Amino acid sequence: MRAEELEGYWDHVALEARSAESERVKKWKNAARNWLAEYADKRAKDFVLSIAENVLKPARSTRVLDIGCGPGKWTRLFAERRSRVTAVDVSPKMIVLAKESISKENLTRVDFHVMSVSRLRLPDNAYDLVNCVTVLQHVLDDDEWESAVKELVRVTKPGGKILLYETAPSLAIKKRTAHLRLNTMKSYANEFRKAGARLVYWRAVDLSLPITFFGLKKYAASFNKQVYYFLAGRFSLFSPKSLSFLSKIAVALARPIDYRLGGTPLGFLSVGKIMLFEKNV
Ligand SMILES: C[S@@+](CC[C@H](N)C(=O)[O-])C[C@H]1O[C@@H](n2cnc3c(N)ncnc32)[C@H](O)[C@@H]1O
């Protein structure tokens, strides 16, 4: 994808996110409560924040860079923890959403920039924590990807941390879809080592993937609402009530797997990974 196409694609996603709040969808969401989506959100928040809390200090001096901030979920959480946050996204419309999501009080702690992770117009050695949740996996061009890794390390303070959340299989699968690249854990570790940072911690995020598969299918289908409504009208399995019930059961089964086993060597089997890198001193 060329730079303009990339920006256009993510702008389109930002507009979709806003239109998803239409009355019709709200009504549908209430009927078919997606326990899985809520669970996935909470799980990501628990894992990312529990790792980030070790870096964030209560003092205002902690400087956080939120790369690919999207609608501002992490930016808001870091600003609420009294950090000074710089939020960056390639999509101007995402930046608009991110600004809207932050309260006036916390807005003073955040500065926003439209720019690509591969070309950060930011100073060297500036941030204690660089947060990058499901962003690098969307940088499809190899040169841009390598440059993005170098940029992430460049702007981090020596001894500072880079927190990545990625679709990263442990074994040698290298595949690309229209909007996603799959890099093995090993490639991340190698590329960051070359750039001057080492992997200090990792954990699995979605070890429960087989159990939550139907929920993810449903989630994916919800991006194409016409297909979703078509199915729901014809098959009782897709009725709002049964989907809500099934997703509730899936959450009950997934929780102990993700929370208890994701941090053990079994996490190796999962494709979703959080990786923490430390920049060499
Ligand atoms: C899957 S969303 C994740 C958003 C946010 N990090 C979160 O976890 O809610 C990916 C985000 O990365 C942004 N993005 C994609 N490619 C980028 C690039 N090259 N530089 C900066 N941001 C990029 C997109 O605009 C989008 O907001």
The ligand as a MOL file (V3000), in Angstrom:
LIG
                    3D

  0  0  0     0  0            999 V3000
M  V30 BEGIN CTAB
M  V30 COUNTS 27 29 0 0 0
M  V30 BEGIN ATOM
M  V30 1 C -5.6530 -1.7000 14.7570 0
M  V30 2 S -5.5350 0.0280 14.9890 0 CHG=1
M  V30 3 C -4.9340 0.1080 16.6690 0
M  V30 4 C -5.2670 1.4140 17.3370 0
M  V30 5 C -4.7970 1.5600 18.7900 0
M  V30 6 N -3.3670 1.3300 18.9110 0
M  V30 7 C -5.5600 0.6150 19.7030 0
M  V30 8 O -4.9850 -0.3680 20.1920 0
M  V30 9 O -6.7610 0.8710 19.9390 0 CHG=-1
M  V30 10 C -4.0990 0.4350 14.0390 0
M  V30 11 C -3.7900 1.9350 14.0690 0
M  V30 12 O -2.4960 2.1340 13.5030 0
M  V30 13 C -2.5400 3.2510 12.6500 0
M  V30 14 N -1.4710 3.0790 11.6550 0
M  V30 15 C -1.4110 2.1910 10.6330 0
M  V30 16 N -0.2530 2.3130 9.9540 0
M  V30 17 C 0.4390 3.3050 10.5720 0
M  V30 18 C 1.7120 3.9200 10.3470 0
M  V30 19 N 2.4820 3.5300 9.3500 0
M  V30 20 N 2.1100 4.9140 11.1790 0
M  V30 21 C 1.3230 5.3250 12.2030 0
M  V30 22 N 0.1060 4.7900 12.4530 0
M  V30 23 C -0.3290 3.7950 11.6600 0
M  V30 24 C -3.9340 3.2250 12.0400 0
M  V30 25 O -4.3410 4.4770 11.5350 0
M  V30 26 C -4.7520 2.7610 13.2410 0
M  V30 27 O -5.2010 3.8410 14.0090 0
M  V30 END ATOM
M  V30 BEGIN BOND
M  V30 1 1 1 2
M  V30 2 1 2 3
M  V30 3 1 2 10
M  V30 4 1 3 4
M  V30 5 1 4 5
M  V30 6 1 5 6
M  V30 7 1 5 7
M  V30 8 2 7 8
M  V30 9 1 7 9
M  V30 10 1 10 11
M  V30 11 1 11 12
M  V30 12 1 11 26
M  V30 13 1 12 13
M  V30 14 1 13 14
M  V30 15 1 13 24
M  V30 16 1 14 15
M  V30 17 1 14 23
M  V30 18 2 15 16
M  V30 19 1 16 17
M  V30 20 1 17 18
M  V30 21 2 17 23
M  V30 22 1 18 19
M  V30 23 2 18 20
M  V30 24 1 20 21
M  V30 25 2 21 22
M  V30 26 1 22 23
M  V30 27 1 24 25
M  V30 28 1 24 26
M  V30 29 1 26 27
M  V30 END BOND
M  V30 END CTAB
M  END
